[in-house]
Amino acid sequence: MYRLFTPKQFRRTVSRLIKKSPDLDPKLSKIIEILKNDPFAPMLKTHKLKGGMEELYACSLTYELRIVFELADNCITLLDIGSHDEVY
């Protein structure tokens, strides 16, 4: 199991997102649990990013929403959440 870090900025973004779409809250909780256990579980569609973000990974929350995170030394740091255009 990986340790999970959620910086203040990520928590604020999640709060705004949940306020707009409360139905995302249980789905986000489920995805985060899966991410902590296996960040490369097939249902997450985790992929390494390219370009200026080549040290980071992204996984799918919904068809539109992505979670961008850093993976290092058995630790996952959640960095951003939003649509494809917002986070890349």
Secondary structure as a PSIPRED ss2 file (coil, helix, strand):
# PSIPRED VFORMAT (PSIPRED V4.0)

   1 M C   1.000  0.000  0.000
   2 Y C   1.000  0.000  0.000
   3 R E   0.000  0.000  1.000
   4 L E   0.000  0.000  1.000
   5 F E   0.000  0.000  1.000
   6 T C   1.000  0.000  0.000
   7 P C   1.000  0.000  0.000
   8 K H   0.000  1.000  0.000
   9 Q H   0.000  1.000  0.000
  10 F H   0.000  1.000  0.000
  11 R H   0.000  1.000  0.000
  12 R H   0.000  1.000  0.000
  13 T H   0.000  1.000  0.000
  14 V H   0.000  1.000  0.000
  15 S H   0.000  1.000  0.000
  16 R H   0.000  1.000  0.000
  17 L H   0.000  1.000  0.000
  18 I H   0.000  1.000  0.000
  19 K H   0.000  1.000  0.000
  20 K H   0.000  1.000  0.000
  21 S C   1.000  0.000  0.000
  22 P C   1.000  0.000  0.000
  23 D C   1.000  0.000  0.000
  24 L H   0.000  1.000  0.000
  25 D H   0.000  1.000  0.000
  26 P H   0.000  1.000  0.000
  27 K H   0.000  1.000  0.000
  28 L H   0.000  1.000  0.000
  29 S H   0.000  1.000  0.000
  30 K H   0.000  1.000  0.000
  31 I H   0.000  1.000  0.000
  32 I H   0.000  1.000  0.000
  33 E H   0.000  1.000  0.000
  34 I H   0.000  1.000  0.000
  35 L H   0.000  1.000  0.000
  36 K H   0.000  1.000  0.000
  37 N H   0.000  1.000  0.000
  38 D C   1.000  0.000  0.000
  39 P C   1.000  0.000  0.000
  40 F C   1.000  0.000  0.000
  41 A C   1.000  0.000  0.000
  42 P H   0.000  1.000  0.000
  43 M H   0.000  1.000  0.000
  44 L H   0.000  1.000  0.000
  45 K C   1.000  0.000  0.000
  46 T C   1.000  0.000  0.000
  47 H E   0.000  0.000  1.000
  48 K E   0.000  0.000  1.000
  49 L C   1.000  0.000  0.000
  50 K C   1.000  0.000  0.000
  51 G H   0.000  1.000  0.000
  52 G H   0.000  1.000  0.000
  53 M H   0.000  1.000  0.000
  54 E C   1.000  0.000  0.000
  55 E C   1.000  0.000  0.000
  56 L C   1.000  0.000  0.000
  57 Y E   0.000  0.000  1.000
  58 A E   0.000  0.000  1.000
  59 C E   0.000  0.000  1.000
  60 S E   0.000  0.000  1.000
  61 L C   1.000  0.000  0.000
  62 T C   1.000  0.000  0.000
  63 Y C   1.000  0.000  0.000
  64 E C   1.000  0.000  0.000
  65 L E   0.000  0.000  1.000
  66 R E   0.000  0.000  1.000
  67 I E   0.000  0.000  1.000
  68 V E   0.000  0.000  1.000
  69 F E   0.000  0.000  1.000
  70 E E   0.000  0.000  1.000
  71 L E   0.000  0.000  1.000
  72 A E   0.000  0.000  1.000
  73 D C   1.000  0.000  0.000
  74 N C   1.000  0.000  0.000
  75 C E   0.000  0.000  1.000
  76 I E   0.000  0.000  1.000
  77 T E   0.000  0.000  1.000
  78 L E   0.000  0.000  1.000
  79 L E   0.000  0.000  1.000
  80 D E   0.000  0.000  1.000
  81 I E   0.000  0.000  1.000
  82 G E   0.000  0.000  1.000
  83 S E   0.000  0.000  1.000
  84 H H   0.000  1.000  0.000
  85 D H   0.000  1.000  0.000
  86 E H   0.000  1.000  0.000
  87 V H   0.000  1.000  0.000
  88 Y C   1.000  0.000  0.000
